[in-house]
């Protein structure tokens, strides 16, 4: 098990931008098993990558979570959390389960809203939404009869197996971005 603990100290007061929504939170990452059946292996790797994103955000202020990488990019840690909430929501709720779960942070008129609109975004709400969508995804995966269960997107069928592999890839790619963003913010690095 790997863990990262937020820096000790009092929670800053004042404006919302100075609050640390992750102070005192310890993100523990459990290493995926070396041997397991396919479903357990895939879900363990997905949870590892979910935990990695949370770990990269631990102990940062709202302003730090909003910091952009480099102009003209709108990439930020908060944007990544909001984006992954949308991705979880899309693949598990809309595709796999067929739920009517509209996007939270983007629209047709603003397709990159999860990244572009972080300056006034509610950080606590974003993390709560992401965690809720991750939990709902876990429930849907557990309820699926097999990895061969399918859902539909744009008139194409996707197996749960494909969705899990895609989600691992999506998190792994964005966790690389998160690692660079975190190092730029405060010098913290790690796998």
KEKOLNU-491814 format. One record per residue (C-alpha): x, y, z. Coordinates in steps of 0.2 Angstrom, whole numbers, plus 5000, padded with zeros to 4 digits. Layout:
<atoms>
XYZ ...
</atoms>
This chain:
<atoms>
500050005000 500650174995 500150335004 500350515004 499850635018 499350815016 500550935024 500150965042 499551135049 498051235051 496751245038 496851425030 495451535033 494751675022 494151665004 493651504996 495251514986 496351495001 495451345008 496151175007 494851055004 496050905005 496950955021 497050815033 496450695019 497650545017 497450455000 498050275001 498350174986 498249994986 499349904974 498349804962 498549614964 499849514955 498649374952 496749394951 495349354939 495049474925 493649574933 494649594950 496249644941 495349774930 494449854944 495949854955 496949944942 495550074939 495350104958 497250124959 497250254945 495750344953 496750354970 498250414960 497250574954 496650604972 498350584978 499050714966 497750844973 498050804991 498450965002 498251094988 497251254990 495851294978 496951414969 498251284967 497051164960 496451294948 498251334942 498451304923 499951214916 500551334903 499651464891 498651434881 498251274889 496751264901 497351104909 497251114928 497150984942 495351044946 494951024927 495650844927 494450804942 492950884933 493450794917 493650624925 491950644934 491150674916 492150524909 491550414924 489750474921 489750454903 490550274901 489650194916 488050284918 487550334901 488450194891 488450044902 486850074911 485850184899 485450314912 484950484908 486450574916 486750734908 488450814908 488850924923 490251034917 490051054898 488751094885 488751084866 489151274866 490551244878 491251074875 492851104886 491851174901 492651054913 494351124909 493951304904 492751354918 493751314934 494151494939 492451514949 492151324951 491651254968 493051134972 492151044985 490751014973 491850944960 492750824971 491050764978 490350744961 491850644955 491850534970 489950504968 490150454950 491650334954 490550254968 489050234955 490250164943 490850034955 489049984959 488649964940 490249864937 489849744952 488049724946 488549674928 488349494925 490049484916 491349584907 490449544891 488949644897 488749794884 488049964883 487750074868 488550244862 488250324846 487450164839 489050054844 489049924857 490449924870 490849784882 491149814901 492849744898 493249874884 492550014896 493649964910 495249954899 494750124892 494550204909 496250134915 497050214899 496050374902 496650394920 498450334916 498650464903 497850604914 498850554929 500450594919 499750764916 499250774935 501050724940 501750874929 500450994936 500850944954 502750964951 502451134944 501351194958 502451144973 503851024967 502950864974 503350714963 502950534964 502250384954 
</atoms>
